[in-house]
């Protein structure tokens, strides 16, 4: 086995050597492909196939990567892969000329080429281009994975996404859809009068979420800074400033673990609207999801892991109390003290910590018994105040807040509030968070004095929401892991 591997490495090294020798020969003969600065492309592969009747016998130019080549004496075939797919080209000595045909025969699979020629259909019915000119645009000095086995090593696919995109058309399709999803979100929000903004990534106080931040040092000012974990506190400052509808789509950073749904840097969208509440955010979420699915997929019914989810039907709305009662049988309306909550947790084998209060234990019940059941689009409303430090209390029940989490496929897809705009209440909640921090909770918030100053100027009643863009892309593209919708996911260094 070791001898076979050694032989394979020698064969590969020989192939790589031959490619470099071909490049050197081209350069010596004044045909250096890397000196070509542009190539005029008139059409893409799928466009030619879709409009064959109009383009038959017309001259087109395409460009892309040569994925296969069959040389048959005086005539050959090759396939060129571009953004839209792949198309065959018929390359004949009589059409190219003897010298140019010799050059074509020396090309390697993986080379980037341009082809000029007439559109026609072969005897077997395949739409093709009869080449009159072939131009080498870039010499590939590496070997693509073997055609029939492709790039199947998952770790290598993520590390070398560029190869993954070349070898696996469905991967390219996923990222084209991701781009369309983001475009559809922006189009919908523009139609609703929202303004897209940008806020700092490097911050002195990483607040707005319960997460552990990355820390860094800014040499010029000799100050420690953090990478943002949320977009919330700066966007709320803009609401104070009079920008009534704002949103940002941007990267946030959380110093946490890696799994199928978590990456330390990910894309979050946060949106704030003055003079509305969390019910307004529910309506917006429902309409936005429907619009994006219809625009990108052409349907409001999506299938993930073989399970159909219908975005066309009204989304279910249920309180956290009712959801916990429905799926665990425990009615927290009947639980009035921390001791009673702990007793219920013990009875149902729900683990909790000494610092956890009644509301925290309700949330632990929700995570344990409810989340996995929330497959169809569902808004879970009215969370306990203990786990919602930036949210307005319910006027008729101040132990709970005007908050919802949006669930699909058992995943949290969005988190929304009627935003807390009482600066006195907000300061008390920041104080409670700092006490948790002192007790060892690394995810607790600290008081942001500039944000407090903004709140004290006066923030109107406001609805706000945060959307996990990556999870949305996973559902709409039927992707099994967050890494499948991140072009370059975080990977452990190969040096370690």
N, C-alpha and C positions, 0 to 999 in steps of 0.2 A: 504493500500500500504506500509506504514511504517512497519507494523507488518510483512508483507511478506518479505520485505527486511531484516529485523532483523533475520527472520527464515533462509533465504538464507545464511546470514553471519555465523550463528551458524552451519548450515550444512557444509559450507566450512571449518570452523575452525575444525570441527570434522574430516573431510576427511584429512586435513593437519596433524592433530594429529595422525591419524591412520598410515599415511605414515612414520612419525617419529618413531612410535612404531615398525613398520616393520623393519626400519633400525636398531633400537636398538636391536631387536631380532636377526637380521643377525649378528651384531657385537658380540653379546653375544655368538653366536654359531660358531664363528671363520670364518664367511663368509662375512666380511666387504668388500663391492665392491670397496671402495675408496683405498684399499690397492693393487688393481690390477694395475700394471704399464704399461702393454702393451697387445695388442691382435693382433695376426697375421691375417690380412684380405687378402684373396686371390682374391676376386672379389667384384664388385659393382652390384647393382640391374639391371640396364639397360644392363650392359655388359653380365649378365647371360641370359637375355631375347634375346639380339641380337645374342648370340652364343649358343642358346639352343641345336641345333643339335650336336654340338661338346661336350657340357657339360652334356647332358642327362646321368643320372646314375653316373656322376662323383661327387666326394666329394669337396665341396667348403666351405669357411667360409666367412660370411658377418658380418657387424656390423652397428648398427644405432639405431634410436629411435623407440620404439614400439608405433605405432599409433593406433592399435586396437587389441582386444583380445576376442576370443569367446571360452569359455570353454564348452565342451560337454562330460562330464563324463571322459572316459578314453582317449579321443583324443580332441585336440583343434586346433584352427587356430589363427595366429597373423600376422600382417603386420609390416614389419620393413622398416623404411624410412632412406635412406642414401643420399649421395651427389647427386646421379644420379636419384633417384626416390624412388619407393616403391616396395617391393616384399613380397609375401605371404610365410609363413612357416607353415607346418603341424607338430604339436607337439603331439606325442602319448606316453602314459605311457610305453608301451612295448618297445619303442625305447630308451627312456630316462632312464628308471628305476623308481621305485616308489618314492624314496626320491627326486630325481631331478624333477620329474613331480609335486610333491607337492610344491616344491620351485617355479616352473614355474607358478603354479596357483596363487601364492601370488604376482606375479609381477603386477605392475601398468602401465596403459597407460602413456607414457612419460618416462619410464625407458629406459636407454641405455643398449642394450644387444648385445651379439655376438652369432651367430648361426652357428653351423657346421652340415653339412648334405648333402644328395644327391639331385641333381637336378632332378625334374620329372614334369610331367604335370598331373593335377587333372582330374577327370572325366568330369568336366565342361570346361576343356581346359585351365585352368590358370597355367602358369609356376610358380612352387613353389619349396621350399626346404623342404625335409623330414628330420627334425631335429634329430640328434643323440646326440647333446650336446647343451645346452643353458647356457650362462654365463652372469650373471648380471655384467655389467661394471660400471654403475653409477646409483645410486638411485635418482629418481626425487622426490623432496620434495614439489613441487608445482603442481598445477592442470593446465593442458593445457585448452585453451578455448574450449567450447562445439563444438563437431566435425562438425555439419552441419551448424552452424552459423559462425564458424571460428572467426578470429580476424578482426572485421569490423570497430572498432573505429579507425579512421585515426590518431588522435593524439597519441593514445596508440601504434599504429603500429610503428610510428616513434620513440617513446620513448623506446619501447621494441622491437627493430629490431630483436633480437634473437628469440622472439616468432613469429614475423611476418615471418621470414625465415622458421620456423618449420611448420607453419599452411598454408602458401600461396606459393605453388610451383612456381607460376609465378613470385613472388618476387625474389626467389632464381635464377630463370632463368635470370632475369634482371641483377643481379649483376655478374653472370657468364659471360653474354655478355659484361658487362662493362670491366671486366678483359680481355676478348678477344679483345675488341676494343683497349685498351691500348697496348696490346701485338702486335696487327697488326700495330699500328702506329709506334712502335719501330722497328718492322721488316722492314717496308717500308723505314723508314729514315736510318736505317743501310745500306740497299741496295743502298741508294743514297749517302752514304759516310758521313753521319752526326754523330757527336760525342755527346753523352749524358753527361751533366755536372750537377753539383749542385752548387747553389749560396746561399748567406746568406738570412735567413728569418728575422733575427733581424738586422735592419739597422738604421743608424743615419739620413739618408735622404731617405724618401719613395717616390721615383719619378718614372717616366715612364708611368704614367696614371693619369687621372683626377678622383681622389677618395679621400675620407677622411680616414686617416689611424687610426688604433688602436695604442695607446701609452702605453709604459710600462717603468719600471725603472730597470736598471741593478745595483744591489747593490755593486758587487765587484769593479766596476769602478766608482760608483756613477754618472752614466750617464743616461739620458733619451734616450730611443730608441723607434723605431716604428716597427711594423710588416709590411713586404713588401706588397705593393699593386700591384706590377708588377715584372717581371723578367728582364726587358729590359736593365737597365743601367749596370748591371754586365755582362750580356751576350755580350754587345757591347765592354766592356773592353777586353773580350776574343778575339773578332775579331781584335781589335787593337794589341793584343798579338800574332796574327798569326794563331789562330785556325779558319780555314776558314769556317767550317760548324758546328755550335753548336746548341743544343736545350736543353731545360729543361722542364720536366713535374713536376709541383709542386703546393703546396697549396699557395694561396695568400689570403690576408685578407683586407676587405674593410668595414669600419664602417658605413654601410648603412642599409637600410630596408630589410625586409623579404617579399618575394612574391613567386609566382609560378616559377619564373625564377632567383631569387636572394637569395643567402645565404651568410652570412658575411665571411665565409671561403669557397673557391671553388677551383677547379683544373684548372689551366691554363697551356697551353703549348706555349712557345715562342721559335722561331726558327730564326736564323740569318745565312745568306750565303753571303760571300764576293764575289765581282765582278759580282753581278746580281742586278736587280731592281724589282719594284713591279710587272712587267709583269712576271718575273721569279717566283715570289711568287704565282701569279694566276695559272700558270701552275702546280706548286707543289701542291697547294690546290686541284685543280681539280683531279689530279692523286691520291693524298692521299685519298680523300673522296671515290673515286671509288674503290680503293684497299681495304679500310677498310670495306666498305659495302659488296663487293663481298666475302671477306675473312670470315667475321663474319656472314652475313646473306645469302650468296650464291646468291645474286642478287644485281643489281645496282638500282632497283626500290624499294623505301621504301614507306610505308604507315603510315601516322601520322594523327590521328583523322579522319580517313577515306579518307584523301587526299593523292593521289599518287604523289610522287616527283621522277623524273627520273635523277639519277646521271650519267646515261650512255650517255646522250646527252650533246653537248657542252654547258657550262654554259654561260648564257647571260652576256654581259659586257656593262654597260651604265654609263655615267658620272652623277654626282649628279645634275649638271645643267639640263641635258636632262631629268633626272628622275623627277625633280621638275616641269619642263615644261610639261612633259607628263601627270602627274597626278593632277597638280594644275592649269595648264594653265598660270602660271606666268613664264616669261622668264627673269631670272636674268642677262642674257647677255645684256638686255636692261636697267638694273638698275645699275646706275653708282655711286650713292651717298648713304650715310647712310639715309638721309631724304627720298629718293625714296624707300629704303628698308623698312623703318618704315611705310611709307604710304601704301605700298603693304600689309604689315602685318596687319595694321589696317583694310584695306578693306576686308581681308580674315579672320579676327578674330583670328589671330595668336598672342598669348601673348608673349611679350619680356620684357627684363629689360633694364634699362638706360645704363648699361655697355655694352650691346650687340652691336657689330659692324655688318656691312653688311654681313660678312661671317657667323656670328652666326645666323643671321636671316634666311639666306639660309638654314642652318642646321635645324632650327626650322620648316621651311616649309617642309623639307624632312621628319622629324619625324611626322609631322601632316598629310601629304597627301600621302606619298610614302610607308613607311615601311610595312604597312599592305598588300600592293599589291604584295610584293616580296615573293611569295610562292615557285616557282621553283628556283633552284640554280642560284643566280645572284651576279655578282661583281658590286658594285657601286663605281665609280672611281672619282678621282680628287676633293678632298675636299677643302674648303676654308682654307687659311693659319691660320686664327684666331683660329681654333679648332684643329690644328695639330702642336704642338710646337716642335716635334722631327722629322719632315719630310722634305725631299728635295722639294724645290719649282720647279714648272714646268718651264723649261727654257724659253718657249715662252709665259708664262702667270704667273708671280710671285705672283698673288693674290691667286693662287691655288697650291696644292701640289700633289706629286706623291704618292697617298694613295688610298687604296680601303678598303671597308668593304664587307664581304661576307655574303649574306642573304639567308636564307631558311625559309619557313613557316612564313614569316614576322619577323623573329628574326635575329639579328646580330650574326653570328656564328664565325667570325674571323675579324681581323683588321690588315692591312699590309701597309708597307711604302717602298719607296726608302728612306733609312735612311739618315737623315741629318748628314753629316760628316764635315761640315764647322764650325770650333770652334768659329769663330767670329760671324757668324749668330746664332749659338746655344746660345752663351752668351746673345745676344740681346733678343732672345725668352725667355730665363730663366728670364731676367730682366722684360719683359712684364708680365710673369706669376707671378712674385713677386709683381708687381703693382696690379694685380688682387687679390692676397692674401691679400694685404693691404686694398683693397676695400671690403673685407669680403668674398671672394670666398674661402671656406675651401678646395676645391678640386684642387686648383692651385698648380703647382710645385714650388720648390725653387731651387736655383743654387746648383748643386753638384760639388764642386771644384775638387774633385779627378777625377770625370768623365770628367770634362773639361780638366784636365791635360792629361788624356788618349787621348781625341780627338785632343789635340794640338800636341801630338806625331805623329798623322796621322792615320785615319781609312780609309781603302779602300772603294770604292763604295760598298754598302751593301744593300741587300733586307732583310726585317725582317717581321715577322708575329706573331700574338698572336691568339691562338685558344681557344675557350671556350669548354673544354672537357666535362663538365657536360651537356651542351646543345646538343652537338654531341651525347652523350649517350641517352639523352631524345628522340631525333629524331629516332635513330636507334633501340630503344627498345619500341617506342610508349608509353612513360611515360608522364603523364600529368603535373607533377610538378618536380622541381629540387630535392625536398626532396625524390622523388621516385627513384632517381639514386645516392643519397648520403646515405651510410650505416647508418651514425649517423648524421643527420642534426641538425643544431642549434635549440634548443627549449627553450621557456621561462621556467624558473625554476618553479617547482610546489610549491615552498615555498613562491612565491610572489602572 
